[in-house]
Amino acid sequence: MKTVVSLMVSSCPVVNRRLKYISLAVLVVQNASLILSIRYVRTLPGDRFFTTSAVVMAEVLKVLTCLVIILLQKRLNVKETVYFLINVIVVQYKDTLKLAVPSLIYTLQNNLQYVAISNLPAATFQVTYQLKILTTALFSVLMLRKSLSRVQWISLLLLFAGVAIVQVQQEGNKEASVKDTSTQNYTVGLVAVVISCLSSGFAGVYFEKILKGSSASVWVRNVQLGIFGMVLGLLGLWWNDGAAVAERGFLFGYTSMVWCVIFNQAFGGLLVALVVKYADNILKGFATSFSIIVSTVTSIYLFGFHVDLLFTAGAGLVIGAVYMYSLPKAPAGSASASSSSSSSSTSEKTDIDAEMEAFLPKAQGGVFPPSAVHITT
């Protein structure tokens, strides 16, 4: 019996290490593939799909997926599932309405990402989008009175400097980085990604602020978010592309590659939420940094992206800053090793909960607020 137990204990580190590597691979692939695939389908010649319809379709798929999972949790009891959903969504309407603001911001963010990636090289977008770490940190300090370590403040300064260097490089090398300047506007893309970063930071912190102490599951929260997301997405579609959609159809321009993008956007965040429990903050920071490298290398071959010394320096600063920011805070001088280890473990657990709770496009290499909600699944 002792032998069996010792074998199980000794095999645990091996299994955990393997799961961490799998988690790292999933995070890198999801981070890089979504941006690259959107860039690819938005630069193909021919009829272009309506990005507003793609945002709505992704929300529909997310809601349907969460409903199926809730049904499975209720052991395929349709009546119990319906009563449960009516209770948590309709009866507890005040709780549901809390998600209207973050849902509005996330819908705006999803649309802006399409605009940004359509007008910026994938590698440039990937680097610039890391500004969401800076905005989330600043909103956390202002709205939640959180404190950052000295290393984190330094990393934020390096992050800003790195992004600024990349923008200077791109400004002086637009023709080399953007193939078809007749249909792409660098300034529009840059404004879109900056607003997206601001909205991402504010929505994440607001989400944490209003939902502290909630006991709703991650699946219920995403159904609530998805309902608002579909309604707001349809309003955006009607406002921006209403006449064109009425003439050409909701699915105009959809190809197999476009469907891959939508499925990636819909299920990518869910996949990350499922594997992220095996990944600590350092691993998530490393995954984000590595995905920038993957996006840059792939962009060179797919889109003819030009990498020079200035871009390399800026991207290197951003990669280093992301990794530095993800490092755990140093324990207090008087704290014992065991207590600091326990505190670190608890912090990682709450970070994971917060990231799972926000599984839209928000779990990609950002800063995940601790103790946003208490998740019960």
N, C-alpha and C positions, 0 to 999 in steps of 0.2 A: 504493500500500500504506500509506504514511504517513497519507494522507487518511482511509482506512478506519479505521485504528487510532485516529486523533485523534477521529473521529466517535463511535467506540465508547466512548472514554474520556469524551468530553463528555456522552454520553447516560446514563452510569452514575449521576451524581448525580440526574438527573431520575427515572430508574427507581427508585432507592433512596428518593427522597423520596415518590414515589407509593406504593411498598410500605409506607412508614412510615404514611402516611395511611390506607391500607387496614387495616393492623394496628391503628391507633388505633380505627378504626370497629368492627372486629371485637371488640376488647377491651371497648369501651364497651357495645356491644350485648349481648355475652355476660354481662358483669358485671351489667347492669341487668335484662335480660330474664328471667334465671333467678329472681331474687328476686321480680320483679313477677308472673311467671306462677304461681309457687308461692302467693303471697299471693292471687292471683285465684281459683285453683281451690280453695283452702282456705276461702274466704269465700262461695262460691256456695251457694245453698240446695239442698236435696236430699241424696241419698246421698253420703257422703264415702268416698273410697278409703282403703285402709290405707296409711299412709305407710311402714310397715315393708316392705310388698310392693314399693312403688315403689323403695326403696333397693336391695332385692335385684335387681329387674329392671334397674336402671341398671348394677349390677355385672355382670350377665349380658351385657348389650349391650357393655360395655367389653371384657370378656374375649373375646367373639366377634370384635369388631373387631380386637383385637390379634392374635388367632390368624389371622385372614384376612391381615393385613399380614405376619406372619411367613411364612405360606404363600406369599405373593407374593414375598417376599425369597428364598425357596428355589425360586423359579421353578416353583411349583405342583407340586413334588415332595412328595407326601403322605408317602411312606416316610421321606424325609430329615427332613421337618418333625417327624414323630412321634418319630423317634430323637433329634432335637435337643431337643425339649421334655422327653422322658423324662430326658435327660442333665442339663439345666439345672434341672429342677424336682424330679425324684426322686433321681437319682444324687447331685447336689449338694444334698442335702436340708438340710444345715446352713446353706447360703447362703439357701435358701428360707425356713427357719424364722426367719431374722433379720427377715423382713417381717411376722411374726405380730403383734408389738406395734404397729407403726404402722398395720397394717390394722385391728386392733381399735379403735384410737383414731379412725381415719378413718370407720369404720362408725358409731361412737358420734356423731361429729361430723355425719355426714350425717343421722342421725335427729334430732339436736338442732336442726339447721337447720330442719327441717320444723316442729318444735314451736315454735321461736322465731318463724318467719315467720307461723305460724298465729295467734300471739297478739300480735304487734307490727305496727304499721304498717310498710309496706315501706321508707319513707324512714328511719324510726327504726332499723330493723334494719340498713340499709345503713350508716348512720353508726356505730352501736354496734359493728358487726362489724369495723370498722377497728381495734379494740383488739387484734386478732390481730397487728398490727404491733408493738405494745408487748410482748405476751407472747413473740413470736418473738425480739425483740431481747434481752429479759431472759434468756430461756433460752440464747441464743447466748453472752451474756456469762458466765453461770454455768456452762454445760456445756462450751462450746468455748473459753472464755477469749478471746473476741473483744473488740476495742476499738471503741467508737463515737466518732465525731467530736463536737465540741461542738454543732454544728448539729443532729446527729441526736438528742442528748440533749434539746436545747431543743424539737425537733419532737415528741418523745415526751411531754414535759410539756404542750405545746399540745394534742396529741391527747387526752390524758387529760382536760384541762380542757374541751375541746370536747364530748366524750362526756358528761361530768358535767353540763354545761349543758343538753344535749339531754334528759337524764333528768329534770332538775329541771322543764324545760318540759313534758315528757310527764306527769309526776306531777300537775301542776296543771291538765292539760287532757286528761284521759283520755277524756271523753265526746266531745270534738271529734275526737280522733285515732282512736278505735276505734268503729266503727259498732255492732257487736253485742256489747255487754259481757256478755251472758248466756252466750255460748259462748267468750269470749276472756278470758284472764287475763294482765294486763300483767306481773305479778310472775313468773309461770311463764315467760313469753317472755323476760324480762330474765335470769333465772337460766340459761335454756337457752343464750342467746347468749353469756353470760360463760363458761360451761363450755366451749362450742364454741370460743371464742377461746383459752382455756387449752389445750385439747386440740390445737388447730391449731398453736399455737406449740411445744408440747412435741414433737408428732409430727414436725414439720418439722425441728427440731434433732436429734432422736433419729435420724431417717432419715439425715441427713447424717453423724452420728457413726458409725453402724454400717456405712455403705456406702462410706466413703471408700476409694478405690482399686479399687472394683469395675469390671469391664469388661462387665457385662451390658447389653444394649440396653434402651432405654426400653420397648419392646414386651414384652420378657420380664419386666421388673420389674412391669409393670402386669398381666400374666397372673398372676404370683405374688401380687400384692396382691389381684387380683380373686378368686382362688380362696379365699383367707382371708376376703375380704369377703363372698362369697356364703354361705359356711358360717356365719360370725358373724351375718350379716344374717338368715339363716333361723332361727338360734337366738333372735335378738331378736324375730323375727316370732312364733315359737312361744310365747315367754315373754309377750309383750305382747298379741298378737291371735290366739293359737292357736285358741281356741274359736270366735271370730267368723269367722275365715278358713275353718275347717272347715265352718261352717254356710253361709256366703255365697259362698265361693270366693275364690281368690287374686286374681282380677282384678275383684272387686266394686267398683263405683263408677268404673271406668275409662271416661273419655270421650276424645274426640279431643284435648281440651285437656290432659288428664292425660298422655296419650301424648307430647304436645309437651314437657311439663315433663320427663318421663323421658328423652326423646331429648336435650333440652338439657343435662340433668345428665350424661348418659352421654358425649355427643360434644362438649359445650362445652369441656371441659378439653383434649381432644385437639386441637380446632380452635385454641385458644389456644396450645398447645404448638407447633403448626405455624407460626403467624404470629409468635410472640414473638421469633424469631430476627431479625426485622426491626425490633424495637422495643427501644430502650435503656431504662435504668432511669427516665430522666426521662419518657419517653413512657408507660411503664407507670404511673408515679405520676400523670401527667396523666389517663390513661384512667380510673383508679380515682376520681379527684376528679370528673371529668366525669360518670361513671356515677352518682355520688351526686346530682348535679344532675338528671340524667335521671329517676332514681327518684323524686325529690321532686316534680318537675313532673308526671310521669305519675300519681303517687299523688293529686295534687290533683284531677285529672279523673276518675280511675277509682274512687277510694275516698273522695272527699270529705275528703282530708287537709287539716288546717288548719296553715298556716305562719304563725308570728308572729315578732316580732323576736328573741325568745330562741332559738328553733330556728334561725333564720337565723344568729345569732351563733355558736352551737355548731357547726352544720354548716360554717360558714365557717372556724372554727378547725381542724376536722378536715381539711377539704380542703387548707388551707394546710400543715398538719402532714404530710399524706401526700406532698405535693409536695416539701416541704423534706427529708423523710427520703430521698426517691429521688434527691436531688442527689448527684453524685459527690463523694468526699472530696477536699479540697484536697491537691495533691501536696506533698511535703516541700520545704522551702525550698531545699535544695541540689540538688534534682533538676532535670534539664534538661527542656525542653518535650517533646522527643521521647520520653524515657524515660517521662514521666508519661502521654503519649498512648498509648504501648504498654501501660503498666500498666492504663490505663482500658479499653483494648480487651480485654485478657485478662480483666479483672474482669467485663466485660459478657458475654463468652463463657461463663465459668464460671457466672455467674448464670443464663444461658439454659439451660445443661445441667441445673442443679439444678431449675429450674422445669419443664422437660420431664420430668424424672425423677419428678416428683410430680404427674402430670397428673390426679389426681382432682379434688376440688373445691378443690384447694389453690392453684391458680394464679390466684386472683382477687384481685389488688390487695394481696397480702401482701408479706412480706419474704422474698426467695428466697436461701437460704444459698449462698454461693459454694463451688465445688469439692465438692459433695456426692458426686458420682460422676463417673467418666469414661465418657461414653456413646459407644457405637459402634453405628451403625445400618447 
